[in-house]
Amino acid sequence: MSAKPIGRVYRALLISWPLLALPGSLFAQPAPEPARSRTNLDALARVEIRTHSLPAAPSVEIPYGVYVPTFYDAARPTPLVVALHGLGSGEMYMMEYAELAELAEQYGFLVATPMGYNERGWYGSRGPGNTSREVNALPTNLGELSEQDVMAVLAIMKRDFNVDPDRTYLIGQSMGGGGTWHLGIKYPGIWAAIAPMAPAIYSSPDPVVAARDLPVMVIHGDADESVDVEGTRRWVAKMAELGMDYRYIEVRGGTHFSAGRDNIDDVFAFLNGYRR
């Protein structure tokens, strides 16, 4: 089922850039502490950390975050944002992503922030195995478990809350942006729209044809020293070639951490304009 806009429709204009090679690896960097308003601190105080386990790893308690807007009504279908964190962070990272919790309150969105099994699972975007060279004591099927975790948290949210199946969205930062692309392409019928920010994905954009009916917002900074913006430009070029409904924000001087944070309000406005 293709997504239908319920607000403004965005179509990005593509500028022609030279296409360069992407780096072969991504290194975790500490994220800067975001400025938080009093309202956002109040919203963050309402975040609940829950745990669950997977059938494939029943002894592992995996945390995930849940935000429920103040005026949630179980009798009414409510939009849901699933937000995926970056490498080396955890289930609270996206809840604390600038004013994300406050925006969820303003828009009346549920938010779920899966761990992705652990802090370096890549949500399946690097395949089912363990591609991490830094840590040896990880499951050999880490990628598979990481993807399963996201989908399990989504199923739990649908079980525990009245989630609107036509307004379920997926966003992510860095490693989570790569996961957003991967899960958006693999399960395009689930999402009403997706938003990868500074997406760490190093493969060909050709598979995006499977999600050609899925609205996408992409954000990347041209001063990103962790994930080369040229990779995102290639994915944007592919979306333009396919005639997709997308919006691309390239932030002049934007860094790996600032570009998405500084435009998270645009992300929520974009998501709010679409239903499946």
C-alpha positions as CSV (number, residue, x, y, z in Angstrom):
1,M,0.0,0.0,0.0
2,S,1.5,3.3,-1.0
3,A,1.7,6.2,1.5
4,K,-0.6,9.1,1.0
5,P,0.2,12.7,2.2
6,I,-2.2,14.2,4.7
7,G,-0.4,17.5,4.8
8,R,2.2,19.2,2.7
9,V,4.0,17.2,0.1
10,Y,7.8,17.8,-0.2
11,R,9.8,17.1,-3.3
12,A,13.5,17.9,-3.1
13,L,15.5,19.5,-5.9
14,L,18.7,17.6,-6.5
15,I,21.9,19.4,-7.2
16,S,24.5,17.5,-9.2
17,W,27.5,16.6,-7.0
18,P,30.6,14.6,-7.7
19,L,30.3,11.0,-6.4
20,L,33.1,9.9,-4.1
21,A,33.8,6.7,-2.3
22,L,32.5,6.2,1.2
23,P,34.7,5.2,4.1
24,G,34.7,1.5,5.0
25,S,34.0,1.9,8.7
26,L,32.3,4.1,11.2
27,F,33.9,5.1,14.5
28,A,31.8,5.9,17.6
29,Q,32.1,9.4,18.9
30,P,30.7,10.8,22.1
31,A,27.6,12.9,21.3
32,P,27.5,16.4,22.6
33,E,25.2,17.1,25.5
34,P,22.0,18.7,24.0
35,A,20.5,21.8,25.4
36,R,17.2,21.0,27.0
37,S,14.2,23.1,27.7
38,R,12.2,22.8,30.9
39,T,9.3,21.4,28.9
40,N,11.6,18.8,27.3
41,L,13.0,17.8,30.7
42,D,9.4,17.3,31.9
43,A,8.7,15.1,28.9
44,L,11.9,13.1,29.4
45,A,10.8,12.4,33.0
46,R,7.8,10.5,31.6
47,V,9.9,8.2,29.5
48,E,9.6,4.6,30.7
49,I,12.4,2.1,30.3
50,R,11.0,-1.4,29.8
51,T,12.7,-4.7,29.0
52,H,11.8,-7.8,26.9
53,S,13.6,-10.8,25.5
54,L,13.8,-12.5,22.2
55,P,12.9,-16.2,21.5
56,A,16.4,-16.5,19.9
57,A,18.1,-15.1,23.1
58,P,15.6,-15.8,26.0
59,S,18.2,-15.1,28.7
60,V,19.0,-11.6,27.6
61,E,16.9,-8.7,29.0
62,I,16.9,-6.0,26.3
63,P,15.9,-2.5,27.3
64,Y,13.8,-0.1,25.2
65,G,12.3,3.3,25.9
66,V,8.6,4.2,25.7
67,Y,7.1,7.7,25.6
68,V,3.4,8.1,25.9
69,P,1.9,11.6,25.3
70,T,-0.1,13.1,28.1
71,F,-3.3,13.0,26.2
72,Y,-3.0,9.5,24.9
73,D,-6.5,7.9,24.7
74,A,-6.6,4.1,24.4
75,A,-9.8,4.4,22.5
76,R,-8.2,6.2,19.7
77,P,-5.5,5.1,17.3
78,T,-2.3,7.0,18.0
79,P,0.7,7.6,15.7
80,L,3.9,5.9,16.6
81,V,7.6,6.8,15.9
82,V,10.2,4.1,16.2
83,A,13.6,5.9,16.7
84,L,16.9,4.1,16.3
85,H,20.1,5.3,18.1
86,G,23.6,5.5,16.8
87,L,26.7,3.4,17.4
88,G,27.8,3.2,21.0
89,S,24.6,4.7,22.5
90,G,21.5,3.2,24.0
91,E,17.7,3.3,24.4
92,M,17.6,6.8,25.8
93,Y,19.8,8.5,23.2
94,M,16.9,9.2,20.8
95,M,14.6,10.2,23.6
96,E,17.2,12.9,24.5
97,Y,17.7,13.8,20.9
98,A,17.3,17.6,21.1
99,E,13.5,18.2,21.7
100,L,12.3,14.8,20.5
101,A,10.2,14.0,23.6
102,E,8.7,17.5,23.6
103,L,7.8,17.2,19.9
104,A,6.2,13.8,20.6
105,E,4.1,15.5,23.2
106,Q,3.2,18.4,20.9
107,Y,2.2,16.1,18.0
108,G,0.6,13.4,20.3
109,F,2.9,10.7,19.1
110,L,3.9,7.5,20.9
111,V,7.7,6.9,20.7
112,A,9.6,3.7,21.1
113,T,13.4,3.5,21.2
114,P,14.7,0.0,20.7
115,M,18.2,-0.9,21.8
116,G,18.7,-3.0,18.7
117,Y,19.9,-5.9,21.0
118,N,23.0,-3.9,22.0
119,E,24.7,-0.6,21.3
120,R,26.4,-1.8,18.1
121,G,23.9,-4.2,16.5
122,W,23.4,-2.1,13.3
123,Y,19.7,-3.3,13.1
124,G,20.5,-5.8,10.4
125,S,21.8,-3.2,8.0
126,R,25.2,-5.0,7.8
127,G,23.8,-8.4,7.4
128,P,22.8,-11.1,9.9
129,G,26.3,-11.8,11.3
130,N,28.6,-9.9,13.6
131,T,30.6,-7.4,11.5
132,S,32.1,-5.6,14.5
133,R,35.9,-5.9,14.6
134,E,36.2,-4.0,17.9
135,V,34.5,-6.4,20.2
136,N,35.0,-10.2,20.1
137,A,32.5,-11.3,22.7
138,L,29.4,-10.6,20.6
139,P,26.8,-13.0,19.2
140,T,27.8,-14.3,15.8
141,N,24.2,-13.5,14.6
142,L,24.2,-10.0,16.1
143,G,22.8,-8.3,13.0
144,E,19.9,-10.8,13.0
145,L,19.2,-10.3,16.7
146,S,19.4,-6.5,16.3
147,E,16.8,-6.5,13.5
148,Q,14.6,-8.9,15.5
149,D,14.7,-6.6,18.5
150,V,13.3,-3.6,16.5
151,M,10.5,-5.7,15.1
152,A,9.7,-7.2,18.5
153,V,9.5,-3.8,20.1
154,L,7.2,-2.7,17.3
155,A,5.0,-5.7,18.0
156,I,4.9,-5.0,21.7
157,M,3.9,-1.4,21.1
158,K,1.0,-2.6,18.9
159,R,0.0,-5.0,21.6
160,D,0.2,-2.6,24.6
161,F,-1.1,0.6,22.9
162,N,-3.7,1.5,20.3
163,V,-1.1,2.2,17.6
164,D,-2.4,3.7,14.3
165,P,-1.2,1.2,11.7
166,D,-1.4,3.8,9.0
167,R,0.7,6.3,10.9
168,T,3.7,4.3,12.1
169,Y,7.0,6.0,11.3
170,L,10.7,5.1,11.5
171,I,13.6,7.4,12.1
172,G,17.3,7.0,13.1
173,Q,20.6,8.7,13.6
174,S,23.9,7.5,12.1
175,M,24.0,3.7,12.7
176,G,20.2,4.2,13.3
177,G,19.9,6.0,10.0
178,G,21.5,3.1,8.3
179,G,19.0,0.9,10.1
180,T,16.2,3.1,9.1
181,W,17.1,2.7,5.4
182,H,17.5,-1.1,5.9
183,L,14.2,-1.7,7.7
184,G,12.4,0.9,5.5
185,I,13.4,-1.0,2.4
186,K,12.9,-4.5,3.9
187,Y,9.4,-3.7,5.3
188,P,8.1,-0.8,3.2
189,G,4.5,-1.7,3.8
190,I,4.7,-1.1,7.6
191,W,5.8,2.5,7.6
192,A,3.9,5.7,6.6
193,A,7.2,7.6,6.2
194,I,10.9,7.3,7.3
195,A,13.6,9.7,8.2
196,P,17.3,8.6,8.2
197,M,19.6,11.3,9.7
198,A,23.4,11.2,8.9
199,P,22.7,7.7,7.8
200,A,25.7,5.3,8.1
201,I,25.0,3.0,5.2
202,Y,27.7,2.0,2.8
203,S,26.0,-0.1,0.2
204,S,24.5,0.6,-3.2
205,P,21.3,2.6,-3.1
206,D,19.8,0.4,-5.8
207,P,17.6,-1.6,-3.3
208,V,15.6,1.6,-2.5
209,V,13.5,0.7,-5.5
210,A,11.6,-1.7,-3.2
211,A,10.5,1.4,-1.2
212,R,9.8,3.7,-4.1
213,D,6.3,4.5,-2.7
214,L,7.6,5.3,0.8
215,P,8.0,9.0,1.6
216,V,11.5,9.8,2.9
217,M,13.2,12.7,4.6
218,V,17.0,12.6,4.7
219,I,19.2,15.0,6.7
220,H,23.0,15.2,6.5
221,G,25.6,17.8,7.2
222,D,28.2,18.7,4.6
223,A,30.8,18.9,7.4
224,D,30.1,15.4,8.7
225,E,33.5,13.8,9.5
226,S,32.1,10.4,10.6
227,V,29.9,9.5,7.6
228,D,30.7,11.0,4.2
229,V,27.8,13.1,2.9
230,E,28.6,11.8,-0.6
231,G,27.0,8.5,0.3
232,T,23.7,10.3,1.1
233,R,24.0,12.3,-2.1
234,R,24.1,9.0,-4.0
235,W,20.9,7.7,-2.2
236,V,19.2,11.1,-2.9
237,A,20.1,10.8,-6.6
238,K,18.6,7.4,-6.7
239,M,15.4,8.6,-5.1
240,A,15.2,11.4,-7.7
241,E,15.8,8.9,-10.5
242,L,12.9,6.8,-9.2
243,G,10.6,9.8,-8.8
244,M,10.1,9.2,-5.1
245,D,8.4,11.6,-2.7
246,Y,11.2,12.8,-0.6
247,R,12.8,15.8,1.1
248,Y,16.5,16.2,1.5
249,I,18.0,18.7,3.9
250,E,21.8,19.1,3.5
251,V,23.0,21.3,6.3
252,R,25.8,23.7,5.4
253,G,28.5,23.3,8.1
254,G,26.4,20.6,9.8
255,T,28.3,18.0,11.7
256,H,27.5,14.3,12.3
257,F,25.7,15.2,15.5
258,S,24.3,18.7,14.8
259,A,22.5,18.3,11.5
260,G,19.7,16.0,12.7
261,R,19.3,17.6,16.1
262,D,19.0,21.0,14.6
263,N,16.2,19.8,12.2
264,I,14.3,17.3,14.3
265,D,11.3,19.6,14.3
266,D,11.2,19.4,10.5
267,V,11.4,15.6,10.8
268,F,8.2,15.6,13.0
269,A,6.4,18.0,10.7
270,F,7.3,15.8,7.7
271,L,6.1,12.6,9.4
272,N,2.9,14.3,10.5
273,G,2.0,14.9,6.9
274,Y,1.7,11.3,5.9
275,R,-0.4,8.2,6.5
276,R,0.1,4.8,4.9
